[in-house]
């Protein structure tokens, strides 16, 4: 007994010594005993609370929820030092029992632990969405942008539904070869339901549930008081698995019938592609499909679809990787696109001088004709293409400022630290969940003059030179994530959003709505999504710039 007592005292002494000699945690709000800072966490707009912490405590903030450390990186230097330069230990994902085990999201790219499976998934996503591949999608994006404009002028108050259909439809077509023909398309509806569950239910309040802190709770029976989280998880898991399996099985069925459209999944499932040429994603704007799904005019540049699914070659691991990687591609792009375009429309409503300057630039590049209708007196006589981008610096500045001002994912998705680390004299414990505080960076007056103001001029060449801008200011370096966990859909989202923004600027007037007395109605915006800063639908007035613009939209469709 004396020996045991001595060893116990020695262990306590060593623990106390290690805490005394260990560097301090990063600063943060004082935690309460046992529960830590759980009362400081909000289920909505957590980025505003984290922004206050950044202004109070500096570049790095630490809070604790029970025994789980959360760390917020509030400056470009802190973000790049840790998530980029030390990516080997900051690229893991948290093992969240609720999201992963109980809700079935553990195999999604955003939740997969860093290792062989994560690297395989990322390699597949780079095959589909890498920068060298994106130009092959340009024709498809241009093809899809025209019916989007038509739907927008037909029912402008439903602009978010139209954006959702465009973004979801584009991704479903690229990934699964499924063409969306209506807003109530079953795959689109299923995908939207699951993205909402993930963002507003599973990931609400930072995605940390009591069962993540106390894992034994997962073993409680469903009838036990306080286990509604397990009953909800069963429902959500079934829905998430349906989201993964249904479109994937649809592609396999179409391949067997010989009617599969070229897509990411169909290409990887075909026997010749598994050991030969890389994923080819060429599309041509004339290669559309009719409502009956005729394959006579399909682009054959992916590969022929006269082979069966390679059952004898595709291993269970490969099948699993393709299935979950395809699903992750949809989740990675849809909400970012909806959020960014919604903020663009809001910015144009609130800043008509920006709209007018961008339209003037487009008219000069695309050609213009008179006979205007409404507020504008001239209009481009064709829609913009990606070949025009270099000649549209102000429109490009509008796009860049939309990313900065809108901040689609204000806190990024958490990284997990795999070993203890020390940064600038501060101790960051192993297992910490580390967030890039993008909102605080994009609203830093030290980086951006008047950061609350929507000002595209800050991105023009002269302004950039004056402010010595670089990686530390470019919002593209932040809004799509960091390091080895950077969003794999970055290049697809950037290209498709740029094209829609310039197409809307070229053909539409976007302004405040007016009531029956002609008084302008100020848009009222709320943010209900816990992860994405997606504005709630707001009232505005969207109409063609002229009869010529309306003709252009309808003619091109």
SEFI-27053 format. One record per residue (C-alpha): residue in three letters; x, y, z. Coordinates in steps of 0.02 Angstrom, whole numbers, plus 50000, padded with zeros to 5 digits. Example, Ala and Ser with C-alpha at 12.3 -4.5 7.8 and 13.67 -1.06 7.14 Angstrom:
<pts>
  code   east  north     up
   ALA  50615  49775  50390
   SER  50684  49947  50357
</pts>
This chain:
<pts>
  code   east  north     up
   UNK  50000  50000  50000
   UNK  50142  50118  50041
   UNK  50217  50086  49868
   UNK  50051  50121  49783
   UNK  50030  50282  49882
   UNK  50204  50337  49835
   UNK  50174  50302  49650
   UNK  50009  50396  49656
   UNK  50090  50547  49736
   UNK  50230  50539  49607
   UNK  50104  50535  49463
   UNK  50009  50683  49536
   UNK  50172  50777  49558
   UNK  50227  50743  49378
   UNK  50057  50800  49313
   UNK  50066  50960  49415
   UNK  50245  50991  49358
   UNK  50200  50966  49175
   UNK  50059  51091  49190
   UNK  50170  51218  49277
   UNK  50309  51202  49147
   UNK  50196  51185  48995
   UNK  50163  51343  48893
   UNK  49992  51421  48927
   UNK  49839  51389  48820
   UNK  49795  51525  48694
   UNK  49688  51660  48775
   UNK  49500  51650  48776
   UNK  49343  51675  48881
   UNK  49353  51602  49054
   UNK  49279  51425  49061
   UNK  49161  51367  49195
   UNK  49207  51215  49300
   UNK  49175  51049  49214
   UNK  49065  51116  49070
   UNK  49193  51242  49009
   UNK  49129  51369  48882
   UNK  48976  51275  48825
   UNK  48864  51422  48871
   UNK  48967  51535  48756
   UNK  48925  51430  48602
   UNK  48780  51485  48493
   UNK  48686  51373  48371
   UNK  48674  51511  48240
   UNK  48799  51640  48178
   UNK  48937  51573  48290
   UNK  49058  51671  48181
   UNK  48997  51834  48259
   UNK  49041  51771  48432
   UNK  49209  51707  48370
   UNK  49239  51878  48290
   UNK  49216  51961  48460
   UNK  49338  51839  48536
   UNK  49464  51880  48399
   UNK  49453  52065  48436
   UNK  49471  52034  48622
   UNK  49602  51896  48630
   UNK  49707  51915  48473
   UNK  49770  51798  48335
   UNK  49725  51634  48422
   UNK  49576  51598  48535
   UNK  49552  51443  48643
   UNK  49390  51383  48723
   UNK  49345  51219  48805
   UNK  49183  51119  48799
   UNK  49197  50994  48940
   UNK  49365  50913  48897
   UNK  49367  50960  48713
   UNK  49477  51106  48658
   UNK  49420  51219  48516
   UNK  49547  51337  48438
   UNK  49507  51482  48322
   UNK  49642  51552  48208
   UNK  49600  51734  48178
   UNK  49737  51801  48064
   UNK  49812  51750  47896
   UNK  49979  51716  47979
   UNK  49905  51598  48109
   UNK  49803  51508  47977
   UNK  49946  51483  47855
   UNK  50074  51443  47991
   UNK  49970  51301  48062
   UNK  49846  51235  47933
   UNK  49964  51252  47784
   UNK  50144  51242  47846
   UNK  50106  51114  47982
   UNK  49976  51024  47880
   UNK  50048  50853  47922
   UNK  49979  50867  48099
   UNK  49833  50986  48067
   UNK  49746  50893  47924
   UNK  49649  50764  48023
   UNK  49462  50775  48048
   UNK  49376  50757  48216
   UNK  49303  50589  48259
   UNK  49127  50648  48295
   UNK  49020  50507  48360
   UNK  48857  50597  48320
   UNK  48899  50653  48143
   UNK  49010  50506  48099
   UNK  48952  50346  48184
   UNK  48770  50384  48223
   UNK  48724  50491  48072
   UNK  48829  50397  47945
   UNK  48938  50541  47884
   UNK  49106  50467  47933
   UNK  49147  50420  47753
   UNK  49111  50591  47679
   UNK  49268  50683  47626
   UNK  49233  50822  47752
   UNK  49234  50694  47896
   UNK  49359  50562  47837
   UNK  49512  50549  47952
   UNK  49675  50598  47870
   UNK  49755  50441  47799
   UNK  49751  50325  47649
   UNK  49564  50337  47621
   UNK  49565  50527  47628
   UNK  49710  50532  47505
   UNK  49619  50414  47386
   UNK  49462  50519  47394
   UNK  49558  50678  47362
   UNK  49647  50600  47214
   UNK  49480  50553  47138
   UNK  49411  50728  47167
   UNK  49565  50806  47088
   UNK  49531  50696  46937
   UNK  49360  50774  46920
   UNK  49383  50951  46984
   UNK  49568  50992  46966
   UNK  49614  51158  46884
   UNK  49674  51074  46724
   UNK  49506  50986  46703
   UNK  49387  51133  46735
   UNK  49402  51211  46559
   UNK  49322  51052  46492
   UNK  49165  51097  46590
   UNK  49152  51273  46519
   UNK  49034  51225  46379
   UNK  48919  51137  46502
   UNK  48918  51288  46618
   UNK  48875  51404  46474
   UNK  48738  51286  46418
   UNK  48662  51281  46594
   UNK  48676  51469  46624
   UNK  48552  51514  46487
   UNK  48399  51421  46554
   UNK  48446  51488  46726
   UNK  48427  51667  46661
   UNK  48262  51621  46580
   UNK  48193  51550  46743
   UNK  48257  51701  46838
   UNK  48165  51829  46731
   UNK  48008  51722  46734
   UNK  47999  51710  46924
   UNK  48131  51827  47000
   UNK  48069  51813  47180
   UNK  48121  51630  47178
   UNK  48301  51672  47136
   UNK  48373  51557  47270
   UNK  48274  51410  47202
   UNK  48342  51446  47029
   UNK  48520  51457  47096
   UNK  48495  51294  47189
   UNK  48432  51207  47034
   UNK  48578  51273  46931
   UNK  48712  51226  47059
   UNK  48634  51059  47102
   UNK  48594  51018  46922
   UNK  48769  51057  46862
   UNK  48848  50948  46996
   UNK  48725  50804  46971
   UNK  48759  50808  46784
   UNK  48948  50813  46803
   UNK  48958  50683  46941
   UNK  48816  50563  46900
   UNK  48763  50607  46724
   UNK  48588  50649  46787
   UNK  48503  50795  46702
   UNK  48387  50897  46814
   UNK  48230  50950  46723
   UNK  48127  51030  46862
   UNK  48144  51104  47036
   UNK  48059  50950  47111
   UNK  48180  50827  47030
   UNK  48192  50679  47152
   UNK  48382  50677  47160
   UNK  48391  50865  47180
   UNK  48258  50861  47317
   UNK  48348  50719  47408
   UNK  48514  50809  47397
   UNK  48442  50972  47463
   UNK  48359  50883  47609
   UNK  48522  50799  47657
   UNK  48627  50956  47641
   UNK  48502  51045  47754
   UNK  48508  50903  47881
   UNK  48698  50907  47881
   UNK  48715  51097  47896
   UNK  48569  51142  48009
   UNK  48541  50985  48113
   UNK  48698  50879  48126
   UNK  48823  51024  48120
   UNK  48718  51147  48219
   UNK  48815  51234  48357
   UNK  48984  51185  48286
   UNK  48937  51002  48265
   UNK  48984  50953  48444
   UNK  48851  50849  48533
   UNK  48852  50783  48713
   UNK  48884  50608  48646
   UNK  49046  50673  48567
   UNK  49104  50727  48740
   UNK  49034  50575  48832
   UNK  49045  50427  48710
   UNK  48958  50308  48830
   UNK  48795  50398  48790
   UNK  48789  50308  48622
   UNK  48755  50145  48713
   UNK  48596  50207  48798
   UNK  48435  50123  48737
   UNK  48320  50224  48626
   UNK  48183  50227  48758
   UNK  48297  50305  48889
   UNK  48255  50487  48934
   UNK  48364  50613  48842
   UNK  48408  50501  48695
   UNK  48309  50592  48563
   UNK  48477  50624  48479
   UNK  48490  50437  48442
   UNK  48315  50429  48369
   UNK  48351  50580  48260
   UNK  48518  50505  48209
   UNK  48433  50348  48146
   UNK  48320  50451  48033
   UNK  48461  50562  47972
   UNK  48577  50415  47940
   UNK  48448  50327  47832
   UNK  48424  50485  47731
   UNK  48612  50514  47711
   UNK  48639  50335  47652
   UNK  48497  50354  47528
   UNK  48583  50512  47464
   UNK  48743  50414  47438
   UNK  48669  50256  47363
   UNK  48523  50309  47251
   UNK  48614  50414  47122
   UNK  48761  50294  47123
   UNK  48651  50144  47090
   UNK  48562  50246  46956
   UNK  48727  50264  46862
   UNK  48765  50078  46876
   UNK  48592  50038  46810
   UNK  48612  50158  46664
   UNK  48780  50082  46619
   UNK  48704  49908  46614
   UNK  48567  49972  46498
   UNK  48693  50062  46388
   UNK  48608  50230  46416
   UNK  48727  50312  46541
   UNK  48777  50490  46506
   UNK  48962  50529  46524
   UNK  49002  50573  46704
   UNK  49132  50557  46841
   UNK  49051  50400  46913
   UNK  49016  50313  46748
   UNK  49194  50343  46689
   UNK  49271  50267  46845
   UNK  49153  50118  46839
   UNK  49194  50070  46661
   UNK  49318  49933  46630
   UNK  49431  50022  46504
   UNK  49449  50177  46611
   UNK  49514  50089  46765
   UNK  49685  50057  46691
   UNK  49704  50176  46545
   UNK  49672  50359  46507
   UNK  49631  50488  46640
   UNK  49458  50553  46675
   UNK  49405  50655  46524
   UNK  49266  50778  46560
   UNK  49247  50866  46395
   UNK  49077  50941  46362
   UNK  49013  51040  46216
   UNK  48872  51165  46231
   UNK  48785  51083  46085
   UNK  48792  50912  46166
   UNK  48629  50920  46260
   UNK  48501  50785  46291
   UNK  48318  50794  46253
   UNK  48180  50763  46378
   UNK  48167  50583  46323
   UNK  48350  50553  46364
   UNK  48403  50514  46186
   UNK  48588  50477  46175
   UNK  48606  50524  45991
   UNK  48678  50695  46032
   UNK  48781  50652  46185
   UNK  48961  50703  46191
   UNK  49067  50548  46170
   UNK  49227  50627  46232
   UNK  49220  50539  46401
   UNK  49220  50363  46331
   UNK  49098  50245  46249
   UNK  48969  50170  46366
   UNK  48951  50001  46285
   UNK  49043  49909  46423
   UNK  48968  49838  46580
   UNK  49014  49889  46755
   UNK  49182  49810  46793
   UNK  49123  49699  46934
   UNK  49275  49587  46925
   UNK  49398  49732  46941
   UNK  49312  49857  47056
   UNK  49355  49804  47232
   UNK  49246  49843  47380
   UNK  49367  49982  47432
   UNK  49364  50059  47259
   UNK  49175  50049  47250
   UNK  49164  50128  47423
   UNK  49284  50268  47374
   UNK  49191  50311  47214
   UNK  49022  50305  47299
   UNK  49068  50421  47442
   UNK  49182  50535  47342
   UNK  49043  50568  47218
   UNK  48925  50613  47359
   UNK  49056  50727  47437
   UNK  49075  50823  47275
   UNK  48893  50877  47283
   UNK  48903  50927  47465
   UNK  49065  51023  47434
   UNK  48996  51140  47302
   UNK  48809  51167  47317
   UNK  48794  51280  47470
   UNK  48948  51382  47428
   UNK  48872  51422  47258
   UNK  48701  51467  47328
   UNK  48776  51575  47465
   UNK  48895  51671  47351
   UNK  48765  51708  47218
   UNK  48636  51761  47347
   UNK  48762  51885  47418
   UNK  48799  51949  47244
   UNK  48615  51988  47214
   UNK  48604  52071  47385
   UNK  48758  52176  47346
   UNK  48686  52234  47180
   UNK  48522  52281  47264
   UNK  48615  52385  47392
   UNK  48748  52459  47276
   UNK  48671  52511  47109
   UNK  48827  52609  47058
   UNK  48925  52446  47057
   UNK  48796  52365  46945
   UNK  48801  52511  46823
   UNK  48991  52515  46812
   UNK  48999  52327  46782
   UNK  48865  52336  46648
   UNK  48959  52476  46560
   UNK  49116  52369  46556
   UNK  49020  52220  46488
   UNK  48936  52326  46354
   UNK  49106  52387  46297
   UNK  49173  52210  46281
   UNK  49021  52117  46218
   UNK  48952  52252  46104
   UNK  48794  52352  46136
   UNK  48635  52408  46054
   UNK  48514  52545  46096
   UNK  48326  52538  46117
   UNK  48337  52511  46304
   UNK  48191  52472  46417
   UNK  48195  52514  46603
   UNK  48343  52593  46689
   UNK  48478  52545  46565
   UNK  48493  52617  46390
   UNK  48607  52488  46310
   UNK  48644  52305  46328
   UNK  48772  52177  46275
   UNK  48721  52086  46116
   UNK  48790  51917  46172
   UNK  48819  51825  46334
   UNK  48993  51825  46412
   UNK  49108  51676  46396
   UNK  49265  51625  46488
   UNK  49368  51694  46345
   UNK  49307  51868  46395
   UNK  49368  51859  46575
   UNK  49537  51942  46548
   UNK  49449  52093  46472
   UNK  49327  52113  46616
   UNK  49434  52170  46764
   UNK  49294  52262  46853
   UNK  49175  52115  46839
   UNK  49314  52005  46907
   UNK  49334  52129  47050
   UNK  49146  52116  47085
   UNK  49163  51927  47096
   UNK  49315  51937  47211
   UNK  49231  52065  47324
   UNK  49076  51955  47333
   UNK  49183  51814  47403
   UNK  49262  51930  47532
   UNK  49104  52023  47582
   UNK  48989  51871  47582
   UNK  49105  51745  47667
   UNK  49013  51584  47619
   UNK  49086  51476  47760
   UNK  49137  51599  47898
   UNK  49223  51473  48013
   UNK  49279  51344  47885
   UNK  49264  51161  47937
   UNK  49364  51103  48088
   UNK  49535  51020  48075
   UNK  49596  50903  48212
   UNK  49770  50916  48286
   UNK  49851  50743  48294
   UNK  49988  50785  48421
   UNK  50024  50922  48548
   UNK  50093  51081  48471
   UNK  50167  51246  48528
   UNK  50136  51404  48429
   UNK  50212  51571  48475
   UNK  50228  51520  48658
   UNK  50052  51446  48668
   UNK  50010  51264  48699
   UNK  49882  51183  48583
   UNK  49833  51013  48653
   UNK  49821  50855  48550
   UNK  49645  50823  48486
   UNK  49600  51008  48476
   UNK  49472  51056  48345
   UNK  49550  51199  48247
   UNK  49444  51324  48149
   UNK  49505  51451  48023
   UNK  49410  51609  48075
   UNK  49379  51670  47897
   UNK  49248  51796  47953
   UNK  49372  51884  48068
   UNK  49502  51889  47930
   UNK  49383  51956  47798
   UNK  49324  52091  47920
   UNK  49498  52142  47978
   UNK  49521  52331  47951
   UNK  49707  52301  47951
   UNK  49688  52201  47790
   UNK  49541  52290  47709
   UNK  49496  52473  47725
   UNK  49313  52489  47778
   UNK  49290  52299  47779
   UNK  49101  52310  47802
   UNK  49084  52405  47637
   UNK  49058  52315  47472
   UNK  49194  52396  47366
   UNK  49255  52304  47210
   UNK  49377  52445  47173
   UNK  49491  52377  47309
   UNK  49537  52235  47190
   UNK  49584  52337  47038
   UNK  49768  52341  46991
   UNK  49811  52515  47057
   UNK  49725  52484  47224
   UNK  49811  52317  47244
   UNK  49982  52393  47213
   UNK  49947  52534  47335
   UNK  49899  52413  47474
   UNK  50037  52288  47432
   UNK  49910  52150  47419
   UNK  49960  51969  47410
   UNK  49905  51801  47472
   UNK  49862  51875  47641
   UNK  49720  51977  47562
   UNK  49652  51872  47419
   UNK  49489  51796  47482
   UNK  49515  51643  47371
   UNK  49655  51594  47490
   UNK  49529  51585  47633
   UNK  49349  51556  47583
   UNK  49378  51382  47510
   UNK  49471  51311  47660
   UNK  49652  51276  47700
   UNK  49796  51159  47673
   UNK  49766  50977  47633
   UNK  49581  50998  47673
   UNK  49548  51138  47550
   UNK  49379  51118  47463
   UNK  49404  51005  47312
   UNK  49264  51093  47217
   UNK  49350  51263  47224
   UNK  49387  51279  47040
   UNK  49215  51219  46983
   UNK  49127  51338  47102
   UNK  49236  51486  47055
   UNK  49211  51461  46869
   UNK  49024  51430  46874
   UNK  48990  51574  46994
   UNK  49094  51696  46890
   UNK  48998  51648  46734
   UNK  48828  51671  46817
   UNK  48877  51838  46893
   UNK  48936  51909  46727
   UNK  48786  51837  46634
   UNK  48666  51920  46757
   UNK  48760  52084  46747
   UNK  48754  52080  46556
   UNK  48567  52051  46542
   UNK  48478  52102  46703
   UNK  48440  52253  46811
   UNK  48443  52205  46995
   UNK  48374  52334  47117
   UNK  48266  52364  47269
   UNK  48083  52319  47255
   UNK  47952  52455  47278
   UNK  47786  52448  47370
   UNK  47618  52502  47299
   UNK  47662  52685  47336
   UNK  47826  52674  47243
   UNK  47933  52678  47401
   UNK  48089  52570  47397
   UNK  48086  52416  47510
   UNK  48246  52383  47605
   UNK  48293  52199  47598
   UNK  48280  52110  47766
   UNK  48410  51973  47782
   UNK  48430  51838  47913
   UNK  48555  51696  47925
   UNK  48478  51532  47980
   UNK  48611  51409  47919
   UNK  48732  51356  48056
   UNK  48880  51322  47939
   UNK  48852  51423  47781
   UNK  48816  51609  47787
   UNK  48669  51592  47668
   UNK  48550  51742  47675
   UNK  48367  51704  47695
   UNK  48261  51748  47542
   UNK  48236  51936  47526
   UNK  48127  52046  47416
   UNK  48207  52126  47264
   UNK  48168  52177  47085
   UNK  48253  52078  46947
   UNK  48206  52112  46766
   UNK  48286  52113  46592
   UNK  48387  52270  46554
   UNK  48295  52292  46390
   UNK  48192  52206  46258
   UNK  48357  52162  46175
   UNK  48417  52079  46335
   UNK  48255  51979  46349
   UNK  48272  51925  46168
   UNK  48452  51875  46201
   UNK  48404  51768  46350
   UNK  48261  51680  46263
   UNK  48351  51661  46098
   UNK  48505  51585  46175
   UNK  48402  51461  46275
</pts>
